Amino acid sequence: MQEAYIAIGTKFLLNGRAFQIVESPEKDIFLCEDLGFKHVKERFTRENILFHWQYGNLQFDVKGKNTKGEIIKSYEVNDIDALKEEEKKRAYFRYECIEPLIELEAKSLDKYIRARVDQLKEKHHHDAPSRASLYRWLKYYKDSAGDLRSLVSNYNACGPTTSTLEEEVYHIIVEKINMFTKREKYTARDIHDFVIVEVNNRNMSRDEKLKLPCEQTVRRFIKRLDGYEMEKQRNGVQKARAKHKQTNLQEKPTFPLQRVEIDHTKSDLFVVDEERRLPLGRANLTTVLDVCTVYPLGYYFGFEPASYTADMHALTHAMFPKSYVKEIYPKIKNEWLAYGKPQTLVMDQGKDFTSKHMKDALFQLGITPMYCPGRSPWYKGSVERFFRTINTQFLHKIKGTTFSNILDKADYDPEKNAVITLKKLQELFHVWLIDYYTQLPRKNRLSPAMAWQEAYETMPAPALPSKAMDWKIPLMKLGNGTIQLYGIQNNFLVYQDPILMRIRKELSLKGVNSINYKYDPTNLGSIYVFDEWESNSYVEIKCTYQMYAKGLNEYTHKLIRKMIKEKGEKVSKISLAETKVYIQSLIDDEINLTKRERIQMQRVKGEGTNKLFNEETGDTHEFNEDLESLKEDLNLYRQTTFESDSQNDEEIVALQPKLLREEGLFFKNNTEDELWGTF
C-alpha cells in the first residue's frame, strides 16, 4: 500500500483544496502552496495535518498505475477485496511472479528476469508470463512504492470508451424500445426485429447505408430502462412493487516499526464492577510493541479473549496517532509518540493470528507476518519481557493483584482485596506507560521516548496512507452476500438502504448479484458496502432492527440466538428482544452470578479499551441503551395479543400492525414467519 511522508514536495487535498508542501521554516511547521491559486501559501503544523488526515478531511497524493485525478491523484480501487475474485487472483499472481525480484539491487536485471521466467514456466506452464510482462509489472509496483493496487489488471477497461453506434440508429432503437413497456409483452427479439426493419427501410433511400445493430445491443438498451417503471407498464403496479420495490426495514531491527511484536496475556490483577464493586476477574491484555525502541505502539485491555476482535482493537490503537491522550487525561505530562504501520509483525501460532481475517488484513496493509515456531516464546522475547515489566512494575503494586508467582501470593486474597475498576485501570496504565515507562532509561540504552525521538530526527516521521479508511477497512471483518429486495443479510440480521437497489441494478448489468462488504464485529448496527459507481468508496448500510443491533457485538448476538435455540423457539424479532432483556436482567443481578458468569456478562457488554479509544463516540453505545423502551414495547405487544377482554378483536387487529410498524417489526404483505424463516 502506497504511503506518504509529511515533507517538502508532498501534495494533499484538504476539504477540496489542493496543497503542496514547499517549505519547512522550522521543525513540524510547513508552508503549503495552494495549487489553485499561484503564490498563495498557508501555514500548517504537523499536528494540524495529522488531525485532518485522521478525521478523513485530508487525502495525500499517490503515484503509479490505476490512479485518477488531475492534480491530486487517488487509486481507482480503494480496497482489493472490493474486486471480483478473478481480478484479485490475477493481482496476487502478478505479485507472486515479481516478489523475488523486488529487493534485488543489480546493474542489470535481465539474467534474473530470464531465470524467473524459466521458474514460472516449470510451475505454471502455459500461464507463465513473458519477460516483458515481468519488467512491466515490476515497474508498476516500484513506481507506486510497493502498492498492490498497481498490479490490478485493466482488462475490464479495454475496448472503446464511447458508443460506436450511429446516432440515427440510436434514435431508432430508443423509439422502438418503447414498445417493450406495453402490455402486449413484446420480447427483446421482437424489438430487435422492428429495429432491423426500420433501419433497412431507411437504407433503401440512402447511399451511405446504416449499420444494422445486433440483438445484444438492443438487449443492453432494455437493461438500462428503469426496472420498476418498465414492470409497472407491462404487468401493473402490484407486480412491479413485488419485484423491484424494497421491503421496509530474529534480527535486531535498526529502525522503528521494522519489527513489531504482538501477544496476549491475562493480567495479574482482579478488577471490579463499576456500580456494585463486585470482583469480575482478570482482564485480558493484548500488546503491540516496537522492538527497536521498546516503545509500546498500542494495546487492548478488556474481557474479549484471545481472538481476532482483540487483535483488531490492539492494531487499530497501535497504528493511529494517540491524539485522545491530552483530551481524556489532561494531567499526563508527556505525549504518546509511537504510531505507524509495522513493517513486520511477529506472532505466535495462535488461532487468531493464523486466521483468514488476520492474514488478509496484513496482506492488504502490506505488513509481513512472521510466525514463531510452536512453544518458542523467546522468538518474541521483547513483548514477553514487556508483559513481565507491566506485572512487576505496575500491576503488582495495585490492590487485587494475583502476583505471577504463587509463592509471592502467600495468604493474600486478590479477590477480597480487589478495588480497581477497568476504567480506572486504563487511566493508571496510561499515566504509568507515558510518564514513567517510556521516560525511564535502560541499562546502556536510551529511554523508549528518547530512542523514538532520536530515530526520527534523521528520518521522516511514520508514513500515513492517503486516507484514514485505508487502514480501518482492512482491519474489519470481510463478508459476502447477495443483495435481495429486503437488503443484505449478515449474521442473520438484515441491512438495508436505498442505495443497495441502485448497486443491485448495476451488478445485474454485469450479470452478478454477489457483493463483498466489511463489518465491525463489535457493532452489528452497520455494514460497509463498496460503491464503485458513484462515490467510489464504502457506504454505511444500517441494520433494519437498530434497537437490537446498534452497539451489539457478535458474541452477544450468537449467545442470544443460542439461548433461543435451546428453548426450542423460532427466532423472531420478538424472541430476540425478549432474550436481550433477559440477558440484561442477568447483568443487573450480577451479585448472584459466579465469577466466570460475571466475566461473560462483561464480554456481553463489550467492556474494553476500544470504547475509550473510539474516535466516533456516536458509534459507542451501552448495552442497555433504550432497554427500558424495548421492555415497554414488548409489554404493550403482549397486552394487545393476550388481553382481549379489555379490547374487542377489531381494536387489537388495528393496534398490533401500528405498534409493530413503529418498531420496524411489521411489514405489509409479509408474515413474521416469512421474514424470519431464514433463522
Helices and strands as residue ranges (DSSP letters): E 11-14, E 17-26, E 29-34, E 41-45, H 46-54, E 58-60, E 67-68, E 74-75, G 80-82, H 85-98, G 99-101, H 110-124, G 125-127, H 131-143, G 148-151, G 155-157, H 167-177, G 178-181, H 188-203, H 215-223, H 227-235, H 237-244, E 260-272, E 279-290, E 296-302, H 308-319, H 325-328, E 344-347, H 356-365, E 368-371, G 377-380, H 381-393, G 395-397, H 406-409, H 414-417, H 422-435, G 437-439, H 448-455, H 469-475, E 477-482, E 488-490, E 493-496, H 498-509, E 514-519, E 526-531, E 537-543, H 546-549, H 554-567, H 573-588, G 590-592, H 595-605, H 609-613, G 617-619, H 627-642, H 649-662, H 672-676
